[in-house]
Amino acid sequence: LDQEYIQYCCGLDTRLLERRCGYNNDAKLCDIGWDSVLPPSRIPSRNNIAVVSPRLNTTLTDAILEDARGRARKNEVEFSLIHNVHERYDRRQLLLYEAVVFVPTLSIATRHVDDFEELYRLNVPILCPSLALFKKWHDKYDLEIHVGGVEVGEDGNGKIPSPRLLLYQNRPSDAWERAFNFWASKLDAYVYEHITYFDSWAHFFQLCNEMRGSGSLDAVSRSMLKSNSNHRIDAIDAWRMEFKGE
């Protein structure tokens, strides 16, 4: 998302260097980060699914989950809203769960960070609403959209729609739809590999039952572990080259 925003406001092509040290530690040159202390494989001790919605208040999250909770009992799925379960939330507590439902926030050029990158490093299978469902939730629940930074023009720079159309255009409108489709699709949750997307809560429970029955949750976790390992090697090499001026 940041790359597209820089292209939008400055017309510059950029190279993305991942931050691999994490927060709140004394890591050196990204050789050692908080994710280095993670176990090589996850062994969930809770047979339920954590719900992570970093930028939504509890009222909105409960509203989104209202329909899901009734279906959950029928499908023998238990939801845990992570901020309610763990008073002092540490993302590593998610290792206890068999999977995570992640509700993203559309935030562009602001300080609002959803920590998806750190969540992904846990190798816990992640299920996200599809872009179509994410858009429906925006219409139904009036989810917040955060836009900061500078403005290029009313309609954007010609190639990329202005993110401010998300704030000032009435929904539904062609301009709002175009801006939403572009910017939401650049969120980490819709770019990373091995994410499972659901189009409705009925579809979600269908996927959960299939993945539980087939052992796919463990397979997804192993794929995420491999992807994270590759990203870590690439990021460390890239940062070393930058510091060397290569």
N, C-alpha and C positions, 0 to 999 in steps of 0.2 A: 504493500500500500504506500509506503514512504517513497519508493522509487517512482511510482506513478504520480505522486503529488509533486515531487521535484520536477518531473518532466512537464507537468501541467503548469506550474507557476514560473519555471525558469527555462524550460525548453532544453534541459540538459539530460543526457543519458548518464546514469550512475551505476556504480558497482556496489552491490550489497555485501557487506561484511558482517556476518552474524556475531552477536555478542554471546560468548560462550562461558563467561565467568559467573554470571548470575549476580544476584544481589546479596548484600549482608555477609560477605566473606572477604578473606585476605588473599584472594587468588592472584597469581602472578602470570601475566602474559597469556591468560586463558589456558595454561597447561593444566591447571587444577581448578575446577569449579564445583559448585554444590552438587551437580549431577554426577561427579566422579565417585560420590559415596553411595550411589544407588546400587542395589543388589543386581547381579547379572541377570536374574530372572525374577519375575514377580510371582508371589504366592498369595493371592487375595484371601483374607480371612473373613470377609463379609460377603455374603451371598446376595448383595444388593447393588444398586447403581447410584452413584453420587451425581448430584446435579450441581453444576458450577455455573453461576451467572454473575461474574465479577462486578458488573456495572449496573445491575438491575436491583431495585429495592425488593424487599421480601414480598410486598403486596403484589407487585407485577409478576414476580416469579410464581407465587401461589396461584395467580390468575391463569398463567400459562399452563401450570400443572394440574389445574382443577379437573379437566377432562381426563388427563392421563392417570390420575390417582384411582379413579373408579375402574378403569381398564386394568390397572396394575394388579389389583387384587385378583381379578379373574385370570390373569396370566402369571400369577405367582412371582411378580416382580415388585420389589420394594424400593422406593425412592428415598434418598436421604439428601436434603438440601444442605450442602456442606457447611455453610456458615452457621446453620442451626445446630448441627451435630458437634462440630468442633469449635469451642469458644474462641480459641486462638488458632486460627487457620494456618496450617503449614501444608504447603502443596504435597509434601511427601506422605501426608496422611491418606492421600488418594490411592496409594499403593495397596491399601487394605481392601479396596473395592474391585469388583469384577469388571466394571466399565464406568465410563463417565459420560453424562449428557452435558454438552457445553453449549450455552446460550451466548452467542457473541454480541458485541455492541458495535454499531457502525460509528467509528470515531476517526476523524481525519484531521491530521496536523494539530493534535491537542496533546495534553498530558495524560489523557485517559488511556491507560494501557490495560489490556485484558489478560496479560501473562500467558497467552496461549503457547508461546514458544517454550516456556518453562514447563507448562503442563504436558506438552507433547514429549518432552524428554523423559517423562516417567514411564513411558512404554505401556501405559494403561490404555486399552481400546477406547476411542472417542467416537461418540455418535453426535452428530450435529443436525439441526434442521436444514433441509435443502434450501437453496436460495429462494425458491418459490414459496416455501413455507415461512421462511424468515420474512419475506415481504408481506405475507398474509398477517403475520403477528404484528408487524408495524402498523398495518391498517386497522387491525382489530383492537390492539392494546395501546396504540399510540406510543410505541417505544421511543425512547430518546435517541436523537442523533446529534453527535458532537462534531462541530466543524470549527477549526481555527485557522490560523495562518493568514495569507494575503489573498486578495481577489484579483484575478486577471481581467475578467470581463463578465458581462451579464450572462453570456452563454458559454464561457470557457475559452479555451485557446484554439478552437476550431476542430481539434481532434479529440480532446478530452473534455467531457461536460463539467461545468463548474460544480464543485461540491456544495456550494451555497444554494443551488437549486433544490437541494434536499430540505432546506430550511424555509425557503420563501415561496416555493411552488405548492399550490394546492394539490392534494391527492384525491383521486387519481388524475394524472395528467401525463402527456407524452414526455414532457421535459423531466418531470420527477422520476418517471419510470426509467428513462435513459440514464439519468444520473445514478439512480439506485442500482440498476443492473451493472453499471460499470464499477462503481466504487465498492459495493458490497462483495463483488466477485474477487476483489483484490485482498480481502481480509485473510489473515493467516489460516483461519478455519476452513477457507475454501481453496487454499493453495497447497497445503501440505498433503503428503501422500498418506494412504492407508486410513483415511477418515471415512466413516460410514454415515451416509446421509439418509434421512427419512423425510417423507413427504406429508406425513400425518402421524398422529399417535397410534392409529391402527397399524400403519406401516411400521412404526417403531417397534411395537410389540411382536409383529411378525418377524422382523429382523432379529430381535433379541432371542426369540424361541429357536429360530434357525441357527443362529450363531452359538447358542448354548448347546444345542443338540449335536451340532457337527464338530464342536471343538474349535470353531473359527476364532473365538476370542483369543485363545492362546496363539493361534497362527498370526493374527493381526499384531499381537504384542511382539512376537519375534520379528515380524517385518519392520515394526517401528524401531525396535532395538538396532536392527541392521542399518536402517536409514539414519538414525541418530549417530551411530558410529561413523558412518561415511561423512555426515555433515560436520561432525566434530573434527575429523582429520582435515577436511577441506578448509574449515574456518581457521584452525590453528596455522595451517600452511599459508593461508591468505594474509593473516595478520603479521606473520613473521616476514613475509615478503614486503608488506607495507612499511614495517619498521626498518627494514634494510634498504628501503628506497628502490626496490626492484620493480 
